[in-house]
Amino acid sequence: MTSIMTRLRTAAAKRAAYHQTVHEIANLPLDVALDLGIFREDAEKIAWKHVYGR
């Protein structure tokens, strides 16, 4: 059984990872993003799936 503190730490870490991933994707140079098949406008959706798996 996990403690409340462990769950809060995990949630905070995931939130930080989400925001970091959004920032990195949104700030990719356009040519790099296009080479990877990523639209920077989809940064939030991509980050959410990466961090939360949904």
Secondary structure, 3 states (H helix, E strand, C coil): CCCHHHHHHHHHHHHHHHHHHHHHHHCCCHHHHHHCCCCHHHHHHHHHHHHHCC
